[in-house]
Amino acid sequence: FSLAPAGQNTVQLDIEPVLDEDTQQFTRARITLTGPNATQPYRPLGVHVTLPSGDSELWKFTDLQLNIAGLKRADFRPQEAP
């Protein structure tokens, strides 16, 4: 993990794989969080993953909610972007 440059309202953490098995999954990941002065500090905003093929995936998190009753594994299936 390392701290990456970010804007005034965000914190970004860069992740590089250490184990060989991890390098088969990704070459770099960046997690973006709300900053320390946000109403809800350090909440996840998104994850950007660079794959070994050079392709990348961007996951954006919106409308975060905590402790939701009745969640199931199926609720976390990927959806196509609009």
DAJOUR-V596328 format. One record per residue. N is the residue number from 1. PHI is phi in whole degrees, 0 to 359 (NA if undefined). OMEGA is omega in radians with two decimals (999 if undefined). NEAR is the number of other ideal C-beta (glycine too) atoms within 8 Angstrom. Layout:
N/PHI/OMEGA/NEAR  N/PHI/OMEGA/NEAR
This chain:
1/NA/2.98/5  2/210/3.11/6  3/279/-3.12/7  4/255/3.07/8  5/301/-3.12/3  6/214/3.11/8  7/282/-3.11/5  8/295/-3.02/4  9/254/-3.12/7  10/223/3.02/11  11/233/3.13/11  12/235/3.10/12  13/245/3.05/11  14/265/3.13/11  15/234/3.05/9  16/240/-3.11/7  17/293/3.12/9  18/249/-3.10/4  19/273/3.11/6  20/304/-3.13/5  21/296/3.09/6  22/288/-3.14/9  23/294/3.06/10  24/283/-3.11/6  25/263/-3.11/8  26/201/3.07/11  27/255/3.11/8  28/196/3.03/9  29/222/3.08/10  30/229/3.10/11  31/256/3.11/10  32/251/-3.13/12  33/238/2.99/12  34/294/-3.09/11  35/282/-3.07/12  36/293/-3.12/6  37/264/-3.14/5  38/289/3.08/10  39/304/3.06/3  40/237/-3.04/6  41/294/3.04/9  42/63/3.03/8  43/273/-3.13/9  44/293/3.07/9  45/252/-3.12/9  46/182/3.09/10  47/226/3.07/11  48/244/-3.08/11  49/243/3.01/11  50/260/-3.09/10  51/273/3.12/11  52/303/3.13/8  53/286/-3.06/4  54/98/3.04/6  55/292/3.10/6  56/220/3.08/8  57/234/3.08/8  58/235/3.08/8  59/248/3.10/8  60/251/-3.13/6  61/251/3.13/7  62/230/3.07/4  63/50/-3.13/3  64/293/3.11/7  65/226/-3.12/5  66/249/2.99/4  67/53/3.14/4  68/277/-3.12/6  69/287/3.00/4  70/83/3.12/4  71/292/3.11/5  72/237/3.12/5  73/305/-3.11/4  74/298/3.12/5  75/291/-3.07/6  76/250/3.08/4  77/291/3.11/5  78/299/3.09/3  79/235/3.07/4  80/289/3.09/4  81/291/-3.13/3  82/292/999/2
